[in-house]
Structures are given as structure tokens and as C-alpha cells.
Amino acid sequence: MDENDSAIFKVRLNSEPTDEVTVTLSQPRGAAANSDVTIDTDDSTNGNQDELTFTA
């Protein structure tokens, strides 16, 4: 994906959750890693958290 582009990722669960569902974002390691991409998942600190919205 190019800078400033967006994409839609579809997620399908096998069954209806009985509790909260956690989605973990990560990057590949090694040669496939992209040092230009930042994943900030700590919402208690300043940063660039993004939002994941799931609608059922």
C-alpha cells in the first residue's frame, strides 16, 4: 500500500464471541519488516493509535 492510501480488511469469526475479542497488530520480522510503519497500541501514551471498527 502506498503512503496515504487506505485499505479494508475483512475479519470473520467462526462463532459469536461470548466476551471481548482482542485483535493484535504486528509486522513481519526480518527482511519483510518495514521500518517506515509504526504500530502504536498503547493508548495510555501519546502517539498515533488508529481505530479498528468491527460491525456485525
TIVO-2410 file (N, C-alpha, C; in nm, 3 decimals):
# residues 56
REC num residu      c1      c2      c3 atome chaine
REC   1      M   0.083  -0.115   0.000     N      A
REC   1      M   0.000   0.000   0.000    CA      A
REC   1      M   0.090   0.124   0.000     C      A
REC   2      D   0.055   0.224  -0.076     N      A
REC   2      D   0.133   0.347  -0.081    CA      A
REC   2      D   0.094   0.440   0.033     C      A
REC   3      E   0.184   0.531   0.066     N      A
REC   3      E   0.159   0.628   0.172    CA      A
REC   3      E   0.029   0.704   0.145     C      A
REC   4      N  -0.047   0.726   0.250     N      A
REC   4      N  -0.177   0.796   0.248    CA      A
REC   4      N  -0.287   0.716   0.180     C      A
REC   5      D  -0.262   0.592   0.142     N      A
REC   5      D  -0.367   0.506   0.090    CA      A
REC   5      D  -0.442   0.445   0.208     C      A
REC   6      S  -0.550   0.381   0.178     N      A
REC   6      S  -0.624   0.308   0.281    CA      A
REC   6      S  -0.664   0.173   0.225     C      A
REC   7      A  -0.703   0.085   0.313     N      A
REC   7      A  -0.743  -0.049   0.271    CA      A
REC   7      A  -0.849  -0.100   0.367     C      A
REC   8      I  -0.927  -0.193   0.322     N      A
REC   8      I  -1.029  -0.258   0.404    CA      A
REC   8      I  -0.986  -0.402   0.425     C      A
REC   9      F  -0.986  -0.444   0.549     N      A
REC   9      F  -0.954  -0.581   0.583    CA      A
REC   9      F  -1.077  -0.643   0.645     C      A
REC  10      K  -1.121  -0.754   0.593     N      A
REC  10      K  -1.239  -0.820   0.646    CA      A
REC  10      K  -1.197  -0.929   0.744     C      A
REC  11      V  -1.269  -0.935   0.855     N      A
REC  11      V  -1.243  -1.033   0.960    CA      A
REC  11      V  -1.370  -1.113   0.980     C      A
REC  12      R  -1.356  -1.244   0.985     N      A
REC  12      R  -1.472  -1.329   1.009    CA      A
REC  12      R  -1.441  -1.421   1.125     C      A
REC  13      L  -1.529  -1.421   1.224     N      A
REC  13      L  -1.515  -1.510   1.339    CA      A
REC  13      L  -1.591  -1.639   1.312     C      A
REC  14      N  -1.544  -1.749   1.366     N      A
REC  14      N  -1.612  -1.877   1.348    CA      A
REC  14      N  -1.743  -1.886   1.423     C      A
REC  15      S  -1.754  -1.809   1.531     N      A
REC  15      S  -1.877  -1.810   1.611    CA      A
REC  15      S  -1.892  -1.676   1.681     C      A
REC  16      E  -2.011  -1.650   1.734     N      A
REC  16      E  -2.035  -1.525   1.805    CA      A
REC  16      E  -1.955  -1.524   1.935     C      A
REC  17      P  -1.881  -1.418   1.960     N      A
REC  17      P  -1.800  -1.412   2.082    CA      A
REC  17      P  -1.887  -1.407   2.207     C      A
REC  18      T  -1.838  -1.469   2.312     N      A
REC  18      T  -1.907  -1.463   2.441    CA      A
REC  18      T  -1.841  -1.361   2.532     C      A
REC  19      D  -1.732  -1.299   2.486     N      A
REC  19      D  -1.659  -1.198   2.563    CA      A
REC  19      D  -1.592  -1.104   2.463     C      A
REC  20      E  -1.515  -1.009   2.513     N      A
REC  20      E  -1.444  -0.918   2.425    CA      A
REC  20      E  -1.346  -0.994   2.336     C      A
REC  21      V  -1.325  -0.943   2.217     N      A
REC  21      V  -1.231  -1.002   2.122    CA      A
REC  21      V  -1.113  -0.906   2.108     C      A
REC  22      T  -0.992  -0.958   2.117     N      A
REC  22      T  -0.872  -0.877   2.104    CA      A
REC  22      T  -0.809  -0.902   1.969     C      A
REC  23      V  -0.776  -0.794   1.900     N      A
REC  23      V  -0.706  -0.802   1.772    CA      A
REC  23      V  -0.566  -0.747   1.794     C      A
REC  24      T  -0.465  -0.825   1.762     N      A
REC  24      T  -0.326  -0.784   1.780    CA      A
REC  24      T  -0.266  -0.749   1.645     C      A
REC  25      L  -0.211  -0.630   1.635     N      A
REC  25      L  -0.146  -0.586   1.511    CA      A
REC  25      L   0.003  -0.607   1.524     C      A
REC  26      S   0.065  -0.654   1.418     N      A
REC  26      S   0.210  -0.674   1.421    CA      A
REC  26      S   0.265  -0.667   1.279     C      A
REC  27      Q   0.395  -0.656   1.271     N      A
REC  27      Q   0.466  -0.655   1.144    CA      A
REC  27      Q   0.550  -0.781   1.132     C      A
REC  28      P   0.579  -0.824   1.011     N      A
REC  28      P   0.672  -0.936   0.996    CA      A
REC  28      P   0.811  -0.893   1.042     C      A
REC  29      R   0.893  -0.989   1.076     N      A
REC  29      R   1.031  -0.961   1.117    CA      A
REC  29      R   1.126  -0.991   1.002     C      A
REC  30      G   1.246  -0.942   1.016     N      A
REC  30      G   1.349  -0.971   0.917    CA      A
REC  30      G   1.334  -0.887   0.792     C      A
REC  31      A   1.362  -0.948   0.678     N      A
REC  31      A   1.366  -0.875   0.551    CA      A
REC  31      A   1.230  -0.817   0.514     C      A
REC  32      A   1.120  -0.879   0.560     N      A
REC  32      A   0.987  -0.831   0.523    CA      A
REC  32      A   0.941  -0.713   0.609     C      A
REC  33      A   1.012  -0.682   0.717     N      A
REC  33      A   0.973  -0.572   0.805    CA      A
REC  33      A   0.986  -0.438   0.733     C      A
REC  34      N   0.900  -0.345   0.768     N      A
REC  34      N   0.901  -0.212   0.709    CA      A
REC  34      N   0.926  -0.110   0.819     C      A
REC  35      S   1.045  -0.052   0.823     N      A
REC  35      S   1.079   0.042   0.930    CA      A
REC  35      S   1.002   0.173   0.920     C      A
REC  36      D   0.933   0.196   0.809     N      A
REC  36      D   0.852   0.317   0.793    CA      A
REC  36      D   0.714   0.303   0.856     C      A
REC  37      V   0.679   0.184   0.902     N      A
REC  37      V   0.547   0.160   0.960    CA      A
REC  37      V   0.559   0.155   1.111     C      A
REC  38      T   0.473   0.230   1.179     N      A
REC  38      T   0.469   0.232   1.324    CA      A
REC  38      T   0.336   0.175   1.370     C      A
REC  39      I   0.341   0.082   1.463     N      A
REC  39      I   0.219   0.030   1.523    CA      A
REC  39      I   0.224   0.067   1.670     C      A
REC  40      D   0.138   0.160   1.710     N      A
REC  40      D   0.134   0.209   1.848    CA      A
REC  40      D   0.005   0.160   1.910     C      A
REC  41      T   0.015   0.061   1.996     N      A
REC  41      T  -0.106   0.002   2.056    CA      A
REC  41      T  -0.126   0.042   2.201     C      A
REC  42      D  -0.043   0.131   2.253     N      A
REC  42      D  -0.055   0.173   2.393    CA      A
REC  42      D  -0.132   0.304   2.399     C      A
REC  43      D  -0.263   0.295   2.426     N      A
REC  43      D  -0.345   0.416   2.426    CA      A
REC  43      D  -0.326   0.502   2.551     C      A
REC  44      S  -0.241   0.459   2.645     N      A
REC  44      S  -0.215   0.540   2.764    CA      A
REC  44      S  -0.100   0.638   2.741     C      A
REC  45      T  -0.036   0.633   2.625     N      A
REC  45      T   0.072   0.726   2.594    CA      A
REC  45      T   0.038   0.803   2.467     C      A
REC  46      N   0.101   0.919   2.452     N      A
REC  46      N   0.081   0.995   2.330    CA      A
REC  46      N   0.136   0.915   2.213     C      A
REC  47      G   0.071   0.925   2.102     N      A
REC  47      G   0.119   0.850   1.986    CA      A
REC  47      G   0.020   0.856   1.873     C      A
REC  48      N   0.027   0.760   1.788     N      A
REC  48      N  -0.055   0.760   1.668    CA      A
REC  48      N  -0.143   0.636   1.661     C      A
REC  49      Q  -0.220   0.613   1.767     N      A
REC  49      Q  -0.312   0.500   1.765    CA      A
REC  49      Q  -0.413   0.519   1.652     C      A
REC  50      D  -0.450   0.410   1.592     N      A
REC  50      D  -0.555   0.411   1.492    CA      A
REC  50      D  -0.674   0.336   1.546     C      A
REC  51      E  -0.779   0.337   1.474     N      A
REC  51      E  -0.904   0.279   1.520    CA      A
REC  51      E  -0.941   0.161   1.432     C      A
REC  52      L  -0.982   0.054   1.496     N      A
REC  52      L  -1.038  -0.061   1.426    CA      A
REC  52      L  -1.186  -0.065   1.459     C      A
REC  53      T  -1.270  -0.068   1.359     N      A
REC  53      T  -1.414  -0.073   1.382    CA      A
REC  53      T  -1.468  -0.200   1.320     C      A
REC  54      F  -1.538  -0.278   1.399     N      A
REC  54      F  -1.600  -0.401   1.350    CA      A
REC  54      F  -1.750  -0.389   1.367     C      A
REC  55      T  -1.823  -0.418   1.264     N      A
REC  55      T  -1.969  -0.410   1.268    CA      A
REC  55      T  -2.026  -0.546   1.234     C      A
REC  56      A  -2.119  -0.591   1.317     N      A
REC  56      A  -2.181  -0.721   1.292    CA      A
REC  56      A  -2.325  -0.703   1.249     C      A
***
